[in-house]
Amino acid sequence: MSFNLANKPNEQRSVEEAEKARLFELWQHNLQRAKADAARLVGEKGKRKGKWEEWLRAQLATLTPAEYASMVQREVRRLLAAR
């Protein structure tokens, strides 16, 4: 299986390039918001103590689209690793 777009048929290449462009645009427009949401979620860790991870999962599940929820989740991991 080739991951090189040049080896794929034009139609499939166009679909994959459009998806990559959509995801890049979503990332560009939502990165600051995702960082702010992640900071808010991590800020709750001290208040929620042992229930924080369960609460975090529930909060992430409410975020849409799924790609945005993934962005926030990555930022939460980044913030926790920096502590």
N, C-alpha and C positions, 0 to 999 in steps of 0.2 A: 504494500500500500504506500503510495507516494503522498507526501505532504506538500510537495512542490506544486503550487497552483498552475505553473506553466505546463505541467503534465496532465492537467485535467481538461475535460471538454469545456468549451467556452461558456455554456449555460451554467454548468456547475461552478466554474470559476467566478462568474458574475454573481451568483447567489452567495458564495462564500465571501467575496470581497464586499458585497453589500452588508452582510452580517457583521464583518469586522468593522466597517465604517460606522454602523449603527452602535456597536458596543463602544467604540472609541468616543463617539459623540456623547453617549450616555455617561461615560467615565468623565469626560471633560466638563460636562454641565453639572455633575453631581458630586465631584470629589470633595469640595469644601463642605457641602451638606453632610456627606458621609462621615467626614472627619468630626464635624460638630456632633452628629448623632452618636458616634462611637465614644467621644469624650463624655457625653451625657450618660451613656450606658455604663461606662467604666466608673464614672463618678458615683454611681449608685452602689458600687460594690461594698463599700464600707457600711452603708446603711442596711443593706439586705443580708449581709454576712453569708451564712450557709445556704440561703435560698437564692443567692444571686445568679448562679449558673442556670437554674431552672427559669428564673424570671427573665434572664437574658435570652434564652432560647425562645421563650414566648414573645418577647419584644421583637426579635429578629423575624419570627414567623409572620408578624403583622406588616412587615415592610414589603412594599411592592415597587417595581417589579423584582423578580428574584435576583436579577443581576445587581440591583441596588442593595439588596439585603446582603449579598456576597461581599460587596464593597465595604459595607459597614462592618461585617464580620471580620474581614481582613484588617481593617483599621483597629478594631477592638484587640485583635491578636497583637498587632504592632504596638499598641499602647501598653498592653500588659507585659510584653517582652522588654519594653524600655524601662520598666519600673525597677 
